[in-house]
Amino acid sequence: MIVQLRICVPAELSALVVESCTAQTGAAEVAVHRGASVLPPGDVVWAHVARESVEELLEKLHALKVEELGSVAITTPELMLSQRADRAEAAAPGDGADAMVWDEVTRQTGEDSRLTWSYLAFLVLATQLAAIGIVTDSTIAIVGAMAVGPEFGPLAALAVALARRQWRLGRSAALALGVGFPVAMLLAAFTAWLSVPLGLFPADTLDNGSAVEFIYHPGPYSLIVAVLAGAAGMLSVISRRSAALIGVFISVTTVPAAGFVAVALVLGEYQKAAGSAMQLLLNLVGIVASAVAVLMFYRVITRRLPDGMARTLRHQASRVWS
């Protein structure tokens, strides 16, 4: 897989950027447009690089402080016909499908972890669906709630924050989870409280719901499923296989557990509420822990830029501006 980089840099730094791109294993093409950038003034460098070499090239660009003085935009061409590109992919170590670009993962999870109105809306709607599935003993509604729930975004961002020690990202993810779930559960409890006197469901409905017993009976497999789902979810983010996320969403009971807590508290079923709260906690912890483990594994196996080379690049960049 070939990735296209558009690098906007001051003219003084252009030669170092071009040198870094052309020397990169897996580089297929490098082009320079002198003076093409108006804001900020400088040159524009285009590079086609095998995806498995992108992370190392980005580390070189970070060492040159390109993101501070200019910008780097990364896109993936839908189709590229080039024998040179084929040779570049063959020369690059590893496989593009397994390659991890840390900046890409951080940016993607960061966008999915923000506390926005749309995030709150999806979480509230998912929890309402879960509550309806609980009181009607409907497995279909509960599965639908799992698919609608947006909670994996903040959980993945929290894992990235822990793996990379990016505490700002971690605070954003924690805020989305810490505000989103209580708000969704409070609204689910309110609608359940209104529904009982209206006769929409009996007060003893939780005693008859055999299809939802798994929600308030956490066990070893609750944690095991959460760990497997968290690993699969993070792998889908890294490999950009969004289809796999649907399976992750409908395999964990985070949203159903939150909805069950709300309904059980309203109906005075405190023991079942405690069980579902434990189910929710096990799912959250298991997903984050396994996602962190996947990221740390990738950090170990991914080839990093040697410290000596990074220092050399930083020294060359400082000489340019001195």
GUBA-672469 format. One line per field, with one value per residue (C-alpha): residue number from 1; x, y, z. Coordinates in steps of 0.1 Angstrom, whole numbers. Layout:
N
n = [NUM ...]
xx = [X ...]
yy = [Y ...]
zz = [Z ...]
***
This chain:
322
n = [1 2 3 4 5 6 7 8 9 10 11 12 13 14 15 16 17 18 19 20 21 22 23 24 25 26 27 28 29 30 31 32 33 34 35 36 37 38 39 40 41 42 43 44 45 46 47 48 49 50 51 52 53 54 55 56 57 58 59 60 61 62 63 64 65 66 67 68 69 70 71 72 73 74 75 76 77 78 79 80 81 82 83 84 85 86 87 88 89 90 91 92 93 94 95 96 97 98 99 100 101 102 103 104 105 106 107 108 109 110 111 112 113 114 115 116 117 118 119 120 121 122 123 124 125 126 127 128 129 130 131 132 133 134 135 136 137 138 139 140 141 142 143 144 145 146 147 148 149 150 151 152 153 154 155 156 157 158 159 160 161 162 163 164 165 166 167 168 169 170 171 172 173 174 175 176 177 178 179 180 181 182 183 184 185 186 187 188 189 190 191 192 193 194 195 196 197 198 199 200 201 202 203 204 205 206 207 208 209 210 211 212 213 214 215 216 217 218 219 220 221 222 223 224 225 226 227 228 229 230 231 232 233 234 235 236 237 238 239 240 241 242 243 244 245 246 247 248 249 250 251 252 253 254 255 256 257 258 259 260 261 262 263 264 265 266 267 268 269 270 271 272 273 274 275 276 277 278 279 280 281 282 283 284 285 286 287 288 289 290 291 292 293 294 295 296 297 298 299 300 301 302 303 304 305 306 307 308 309 310 311 312 313 314 315 316 317 318 319 320 321 322]
xx = [0 14 8 10 26 22 48 47 80 100 124 154 143 133 166 167 131 138 169 150 123 146 168 138 135 102 101 88 86 96 87 94 74 96 78 44 34 20 9 33 58 80 81 58 73 52 63 49 60 51 28 52 79 56 61 99 97 73 98 124 101 92 129 131 101 82 48 58 72 48 25 23 -9 -12 -37 -40 -45 -73 -52 -15 0 37 64 86 59 57 95 93 67 88 119 101 102 70 36 14 -16 2 19 10 12 11 1 -28 -41 -37 -56 -84 -90 -87 -115 -137 -131 -144 -175 -197 -235 -235 -215 -240 -269 -257 -249 -283 -301 -282 -289 -326 -326 -309 -334 -363 -347 -343 -379 -393 -368 -358 -324 -327 -331 -301 -280 -291 -281 -246 -242 -254 -232 -202 -182 -153 -139 -131 -120 -95 -83 -78 -57 -36 -31 -19 4 19 15 -5 -24 -44 -59 -66 -84 -106 -115 -121 -144 -164 -168 -173 -200 -216 -224 -239 -260 -273 -280 -298 -321 -327 -337 -360 -378 -381 -396 -422 -430 -440 -471 -481 -483 -457 -441 -448 -426 -415 -404 -368 -379 -392 -364 -345 -329 -311 -298 -263 -261 -263 -244 -208 -183 -148 -161 -173 -137 -124 -149 -140 -103 -108 -131 -107 -78 -99 -111 -76 -64 -92 -82 -46 -53 -82 -107 -138 -160 -144 -156 -192 -183 -166 -197 -221 -198 -195 -222 -211 -243 -267 -251 -255 -291 -297 -282 -307 -337 -328 -323 -357 -374 -355 -335 -303 -285 -291 -280 -247 -242 -247 -225 -197 -204 -200 -167 -153 -160 -145 -113 -109 -113 -88 -62 -62 -61 -30 -14 -19 -4 26 31 32 56 80 79 78 112 120 143 177 183 216 198 172 198 216 184 176 212 210 177 191 220 196 180 211]
yy = [0 34 65 100 127 164 183 221 235 268 269 268 234 220 203 184 172 161 143 125 114 102 83 66 29 24 58 55 91 125 158 194 225 255 285 268 274 309 305 298 308 280 248 219 184 154 119 85 60 25 25 3 30 60 59 61 89 108 104 121 149 153 156 184 200 201 201 232 251 238 208 172 158 121 105 71 70 48 35 39 22 23 -4 19 19 -19 -21 4 -17 -48 -31 -18 -41 -57 -54 -24 -40 -45 -11 13 51 65 100 85 64 93 117 92 82 119 129 100 108 144 152 164 167 139 116 123 118 84 73 84 68 36 34 41 12 -10 -1 -9 -42 -50 -42 -60 -89 -82 -95 -77 -43 -49 -59 -28 -7 -23 -14 22 29 52 44 25 58 73 39 36 71 64 34 55 81 55 39 72 92 118 130 157 130 109 138 143 106 104 134 118 86 103 127 106 75 92 115 86 65 94 99 61 61 91 74 42 61 77 44 24 46 47 9 4 -24 -40 -33 -69 -70 -78 -110 -124 -113 -145 -131 -103 -123 -122 -85 -86 -119 -110 -138 -147 -147 -112 -101 -125 -112 -76 -83 -100 -72 -45 -62 -67 -31 -16 -38 -26 10 3 -15 8 -20 -3 -33 -52 -26 -36 -70 -53 -32 -61 -84 -62 -52 -17 1 -27 -28 10 7 -21 -2 27 5 -17 13 27 -6 -11 -41 -30 -63 -66 -30 -38 -68 -49 -21 -47 -59 -24 -19 -52 -43 -9 -21 -52 -32 -5 -30 -51 -21 -8 -43 -43 -8 -17 -48 -27 -3 -32 -47 -14 -2 30 58 55 82 91 97 118 139 144 156 180 193 198 216 239 248 258 283 296]
zz = [0 -11 10 -3 19 12 32 34 48 48 19 43 55 21 13 46 41 5 16 44 19 -8 16 32 24 7 -10 -45 -57 -44 -60 -50 -59 -51 -37 -41 -5 2 38 53 26 14 -7 -10 -11 -23 -15 -23 3 13 43 63 60 69 107 104 79 102 130 109 100 137 145 119 136 103 121 140 110 83 80 69 52 46 22 5 -33 -44 -73 -82 -112 -109 -111 -90 -63 -65 -60 -31 -13 -18 -4 27 57 69 54 48 63 96 97 124 121 156 145 125 154 179 156 149 185 196 172 184 221 223 244 217 213 187 210 239 216 204 239 253 224 228 265 259 234 260 287 263 255 292 302 271 274 238 227 194 210 233 203 185 215 214 178 183 213 206 237 220 207 241 254 225 231 267 258 234 261 286 260 248 281 263 293 274 252 283 300 270 268 306 304 275 295 329 317 289 309 340 317 296 327 344 314 311 348 343 314 333 363 340 323 355 364 328 328 300 320 354 384 386 350 359 376 343 319 312 281 300 330 315 320 358 363 355 355 341 306 310 314 287 261 270 266 232 220 231 213 181 183 186 158 136 144 136 104 94 91 104 95 124 149 144 159 188 195 197 217 249 273 283 271 282 316 320 309 334 363 355 353 383 406 396 404 437 424 441 440 403 398 416 394 362 375 380 345 332 351 339 303 305 323 301 268 279 293 262 239 258 255 217 214 236 214 183 200 206 171 152 140 158 145 162 188 171 138 155 172 139 122 150 149 111 115 142 119 92 114 132]
***
